[in-house]
Amino acid sequence: MGIPVKLPIFEGPLDLLLHLIESNKIDIYDIPIVIITDQYMEYIRAMETRDLNTMSEFLVMAATLLEIKAKMLLPAEVDEEGEEIDPRAELVERLLEYKMYKYMACELKDRQSLAAKVLYKEATIPEEVASYIEPVDLEELVGDLTLQKLNEIFKSILRRQEDKIDPVRSKFGDIEKEEVSLEEKMSSVEAYLTGHKRFSFRNLLEREAKKSKLHVIVTFLAVLELMKVGKVTVQQEETFGEILIEARENVSGKN
């Protein structure tokens, strides 16, 4: 009476082939088909199953391996470009595809296990705390900056804009009034603040001057309004130096 041997269970013939390749430490792109076929057939002979569907899958692969083994013994075929056709190429492609899906299945299983450990807790901040707005000290925001200095920069930008006007061509055609609201310009400046936490007031006005004089005026008013509500601070490090606008961190991202 023979000694009973418990065989490992594989999900299919490709799973068995991958196991044989990895256990023999074989390069999947250069499979020794004779060795793998012999080991595969040895496993088939040792299988004890009455499931015809499962058994048929392994037998089909066995026939495929035997066909490849036979082709390897014959003279190599060549394609239209004169290169040799490897009878193992299709099998290698199927194995690589199966290995990729198997790896992805393991990754998804691990992520599912990690997702089960994620817990969600709703916000429990009291309403009075969430709605609290820090009082704004206008003197601290403005510092040593005066409206006279702001006005000088404003006028210099306007003069530069006027110098760009062609005295002849500017009189051609009809000039229509462009509607620019203060609210829209404040939103535009706030949007600019998200990517530029600190920037030059002069550069901001020069950017708006490319559009029109009205955009410069409304932008100037928008900056003053944002200073008033405490969303930006304005600093000047030295006399006649650059005036810098900076977003306040405690109100950044709030409308």
RAFENGI-V144241 format. One record per helix or strand. SS is the DSSP state (2 for helix, 1 for strand). FROM is the first residue (numbers start at 1). LEN is the number of residues. If there is no record, write none. Layout:
BEGIN
((SS/FROM/LEN) (SS/FROM/LEN))
END
This chain:
BEGIN
((2/13/11) (2/33/14) (2/52/22) (1/78/1) (1/84/1) (2/89/27) (2/127/4) (2/138/5) (2/147/17) (2/169/3) (2/182/14) (1/198/3) (2/201/9) (2/213/16) (1/232/5) (1/243/5) (2/249/3))
END
